[in-house]
């Protein structure tokens, strides 16, 4: 019985040591925080699409091999995107580390999920190190 308890305790402790760190909690960004995080950055799902947020408000989008260009701006603590399609609009921005979610009030869940990163250099892209 004592041996079984010791084994159970050891297994429990090992589980604690190798358990992943608690996930970061998403928090809503203000307009100033959105500007600070998105200017000059890329947002991507890592596979299918990547949006590049220019310092001048330009937006370059690559989705499933199709390139589009548009504009972005911040309005009333929301990120507004105009790609000239039905996929544009204004969104609340929620962030946890590099993970980003676009949300809309009254809509359950996120509209779009991705990660923010500095743009890849041409050399990294050629080597397949960037989506």
URWO-V560217 format. One record per residue. SS is DSSP state (@ for helix, = for strand, . for the rest). PHI is phi in radians with two decimals (999 if undefined). D_LAST is the distance of its C-alpha to the last C-alpha in whole Angstrom. Layout:
BEGIN
ss:phi:d_last
SS:PHI:D_LAST
SS:PHI:D_LAST
END
This chain:
BEGIN
ss:phi:d_last
.:999:54
@:-1.10:54
@:-1.11:51
@:-1.09:49
@:-1.15:49
@:-1.14:48
@:-1.11:45
@:-1.08:44
@:-1.13:44
@:-1.13:42
@:-1.09:39
@:-1.07:39
@:-1.14:38
@:-1.10:36
@:-1.05:34
@:-1.14:34
@:-1.13:33
@:-1.78:30
.:-1.20:29
.:-1.13:26
.:-1.10:26
.:-1.02:27
.:-1.12:24
.:-1.20:24
.:-1.51:25
.:-1.23:24
=:-2.33:26
=:-1.38:26
.:-1.62:25
.:-1.44:28
@:-1.00:27
@:-1.11:28
@:-1.19:25
@:-1.07:23
@:-0.99:23
@:-1.08:23
@:-1.48:20
@:-1.67:18
.:-1.01:19
.:1.27:17
=:-1.98:14
=:-1.93:10
=:-2.10:10
=:-2.64:8
.:-1.56:8
.:1.53:5
.:-2.43:5
.:-1.62:8
=:-2.60:8
=:-2.62:7
=:-2.01:11
=:-1.92:12
=:-1.71:16
.:-1.27:18
.:-1.10:21
.:-1.59:23
.:1.57:22
=:-1.37:20
=:-2.31:17
=:-1.93:14
=:-2.09:12
=:-2.21:10
=:-2.35:10
.:0.89:11
.:1.47:11
=:-1.76:13
=:-1.66:14
=:-2.42:16
=:-2.27:18
=:-2.88:20
=:-2.35:21
=:-2.42:21
=:-2.76:24
=:-1.92:26
=:-2.49:29
.:0.87:31
.:1.06:28
=:-2.29:26
=:-1.55:23
=:-1.91:23
=:-2.12:21
=:-2.27:22
.:-1.91:20
.:1.24:23
.:-2.35:23
.:-1.22:24
.:-1.46:21
.:-1.40:22
=:2.46:24
=:-1.96:25
=:-2.40:23
=:-1.24:24
=:-1.97:22
=:-2.03:22
=:-2.39:20
=:-2.49:21
.:1.15:19
.:-1.58:15
=:-1.33:15
=:-2.26:16
=:-2.22:18
=:-1.68:20
=:-2.29:23
.:-2.20:26
.:-1.07:30
.:1.51:32
.:-1.93:29
.:-1.38:28
.:1.56:25
.:-1.75:21
.:-1.44:20
=:-2.59:17
=:-2.24:15
=:-2.94:12
=:-2.30:11
=:-1.58:12
=:-2.72:11
=:-1.15:12
.:-1.05:10
.:-1.34:9
.:-1.38:12
@:-1.02:12
@:-1.14:13
@:-1.14:10
@:-1.09:8
@:-1.09:11
.:-1.53:11
.:1.34:7
.:-1.63:7
.:-2.44:4
.:-1.08:0
END
